[in-house]
Amino acid sequence: MKLYYSPGACSLAPHIVAREAGLDLELEKVDIPNKRTAGGDDYWKINPKGYVPALRLDDGAILTEANVVCQYLADRKPESGLAPKPGTMERYRLLEALNFVSSEVHKQIGALFNPAMTDDMKEVQKGTIGRRFNALEQMLEGRQYLTGDTFTIADAYLFTVLNWTGMLQIDTAQWPHIRAYMARVAQRPKVLLAMKEEGLTG
């Protein structure tokens, strides 16, 4: 399998999942502004949506959307414990968490990368992010990870998007559970490995 990624983008989530699951995964970097892969291919032809991640499967098919790619990878190695068995209430709790991360954390934080946003618009957006963080703070209270005490694909995704707070100057000091969570996930060996492979750490 080949993962098309951009360093630190949401494609880091399936990269972490693959490393946590011990799956073989080839990486190909994508220059997102110019829509070119490191190998010189037109990325539009690989993923018409134009963004990462995209996962090329062994049969050549392309799978997109971070939370779906994460589920696919986890289901390839069910013994990894990264995703509960389909059909169980635990799996639906995972899907609930993934959807919250995707629509309410990823999209709200990601909006701040839009260069057309004025300072006033950014302040409004940060207010929305603050409300989402208030909910997340409660969700993490008394838990090691997002759905309990086991690291799952939801944590790979959440950690990836929370990492953007640093470059966007979002101060997380008022959310101690979020801060502790980020530090905890950042210490996982496979998370460190994925970040190093993307050139995000020394």
C-alpha distance (Angstrom), angle and dihedral (degrees) to the residues before:
residue distance angle dihedral
M1 . . .
K2 3.80 . .
L3 3.80 125.5 .
Y4 3.78 117.6 -154.7
Y5 3.79 106.4 -150.8
S6 3.78 146.3 163.7
P7 3.83 116.7 -144.7
G8 3.80 111.7 -91.1
A9 3.81 94.2 -4.3
C10 3.82 120.9 124.6
S11 3.82 87.1 -81.8
L12 3.82 85.4 79.0
A13 3.83 87.2 76.4
P14 3.84 97.0 65.5
H15 3.81 88.7 38.5
I16 3.82 88.8 58.5
V17 3.81 91.1 44.7
A18 3.81 91.8 52.6
R19 3.80 91.7 50.2
E20 3.82 92.5 45.8
A21 3.82 90.0 50.0
G22 3.80 93.8 45.8
L23 3.80 92.9 -122.2
D24 3.80 124.0 158.2
L25 3.77 107.9 -113.4
E26 3.78 130.7 171.3
L27 3.81 114.7 -149.2
E28 3.78 127.2 -144.2
K29 3.78 119.5 -177.3
V30 3.80 119.0 -135.7
D31 3.79 125.8 -150.9
I32 3.81 95.2 -142.1
P33 3.85 99.5 -167.6
N34 3.80 91.5 52.0
K35 3.84 96.3 32.7
R36 3.79 93.1 -131.3
T37 3.77 129.4 132.8
A38 3.81 122.7 -135.3
G39 3.82 86.2 -105.8
G40 3.81 91.1 57.1
D41 3.81 98.2 -105.5
D42 3.79 123.9 143.7
Y43 3.81 103.0 -106.2
W44 3.81 92.0 -156.4
K45 3.82 87.2 68.5
I46 3.81 91.3 53.0
N47 3.80 97.2 43.9
P48 3.82 116.0 10.4
K49 3.82 88.5 -162.7
G50 3.79 87.6 69.6
Y51 3.79 98.3 -140.3
V52 3.80 136.2 93.6
P53 2.96 146.9 -69.3
A54 3.76 108.6 56.1
L55 3.78 120.3 160.7
R56 3.80 119.6 -156.2
L57 3.79 107.6 -151.4
D58 3.78 125.6 -146.1
D59 3.81 90.5 -97.5
G60 3.83 92.0 52.4
A61 3.82 95.9 -104.3
I62 3.82 117.4 137.4
L63 3.80 122.6 -131.6
T64 3.82 120.8 -168.1
E65 3.83 141.5 -176.8
A66 3.79 117.5 72.5
N67 3.80 99.3 -117.3
V68 3.81 92.7 46.6
V69 3.80 93.3 47.8
C70 3.81 88.7 49.4
Q71 3.82 91.2 52.1
Y72 3.78 91.9 48.0
L73 3.80 92.3 52.0
A74 3.80 93.5 45.6
D75 3.81 91.4 49.7
R76 3.80 89.2 53.9
K77 3.81 87.2 64.1
P78 3.82 106.3 29.9
E79 3.80 90.6 165.9
S80 3.82 88.1 66.7
G81 3.82 89.7 75.2
L82 3.80 90.8 -137.4
A83 3.81 91.6 127.9
P84 3.82 128.8 21.6
K85 3.78 120.1 -119.5
P86 3.83 114.8 -74.4
G87 3.80 113.5 -100.7
T88 3.80 95.3 30.1
M89 3.81 124.3 114.5
E90 3.81 87.2 -119.8
R91 3.81 89.0 60.4
Y92 3.80 90.9 51.7
R93 3.81 89.4 50.3
L94 3.80 87.6 53.0
L95 3.81 91.0 49.9
E96 3.80 89.2 49.0
A97 3.81 89.7 53.6
L98 3.82 93.1 45.2
N99 3.79 92.0 51.3
F100 3.79 91.6 49.2
V101 3.81 90.9 50.5
S102 3.81 92.4 45.7
S103 3.79 100.9 46.5
E104 3.79 104.8 23.2
V105 3.81 105.5 32.0
H106 3.83 106.8 23.5
K107 3.80 96.4 42.3
Q108 3.80 95.3 41.1
I109 3.81 95.0 49.8
G110 3.81 92.9 37.2
A111 3.81 91.1 57.0
L112 3.80 88.8 70.8
F113 3.81 90.1 67.7
N114 3.82 89.0 69.0
P115 3.83 105.4 109.9
A116 3.82 90.7 -154.2
M117 3.81 91.8 66.3
T118 3.80 113.1 111.7
D119 3.81 121.2 -141.7
D120 3.81 89.7 -104.2
M121 3.79 91.5 51.8
K122 3.80 90.1 49.0
E123 3.80 91.1 53.7
V124 3.81 90.8 52.3
Q125 3.79 90.1 47.7
K126 3.80 91.8 49.4
G127 3.81 88.2 54.0
T128 3.80 89.3 56.9
I129 3.80 90.8 47.1
G130 3.80 89.3 50.7
R131 3.81 91.0 56.0
R132 3.82 90.9 49.8
F133 3.81 89.4 48.7
N134 3.81 90.1 51.5
A135 3.81 88.6 57.3
L136 3.79 91.9 44.2
E137 3.81 91.0 50.0
Q138 3.81 89.1 57.7
M139 3.80 92.0 45.7
L140 3.80 91.1 54.7
E141 3.80 96.5 46.5
G142 3.80 109.7 118.9
R143 3.81 92.5 1.7
Q144 3.76 134.0 104.2
Y145 3.79 92.3 -151.4
L146 3.79 139.9 15.7
T147 3.81 98.7 -86.7
G148 3.80 98.8 26.1
D149 3.77 137.2 -63.4
T150 3.82 96.6 -33.6
F151 3.81 123.3 85.1
T152 3.82 110.1 -121.6
I153 3.78 138.8 173.1
A154 3.83 88.1 -89.6
D155 3.80 87.8 65.8
A156 3.80 92.6 50.2
Y157 3.81 88.4 54.1
L158 3.81 96.9 41.7
F159 3.81 93.3 47.7
T160 3.80 90.3 50.3
V161 3.80 95.0 55.0
L162 3.81 95.2 38.5
N163 3.80 86.9 56.4
W164 3.80 88.0 69.1
T165 3.81 91.1 67.9
G166 3.81 90.2 81.5
M167 3.78 96.8 56.9
L168 3.82 91.1 41.9
Q169 3.82 93.8 50.9
I170 3.80 94.3 -119.9
D171 3.80 106.7 157.5
T172 3.81 110.2 -142.1
A173 3.83 95.6 -175.6
Q174 3.82 93.2 112.9
W175 3.82 90.9 58.6
P176 3.84 105.2 62.1
H177 3.82 94.9 171.2
I178 3.81 90.2 55.0
R179 3.80 91.2 48.3
A180 3.80 92.8 49.0
Y181 3.81 90.2 46.5
M182 3.80 92.8 52.7
A183 3.80 91.3 49.5
R184 3.82 91.1 48.1
V185 3.81 95.1 51.0
A186 3.81 92.0 43.1
Q187 3.82 89.3 61.5
R188 3.80 95.1 57.9
P189 3.84 108.9 113.3
K190 3.82 95.2 -134.1
V191 3.80 91.7 47.8
L192 3.80 88.8 52.3
L193 3.81 89.6 48.0
A194 3.82 93.7 52.3
M195 3.79 91.5 47.4
K196 3.79 91.5 48.8
E197 3.83 90.8 50.0
E198 3.81 88.8 54.9
G199 3.80 92.1 49.0
L200 3.80 93.0 -112.9
T201 3.81 95.0 125.4
G202 3.77 134.7 34.6
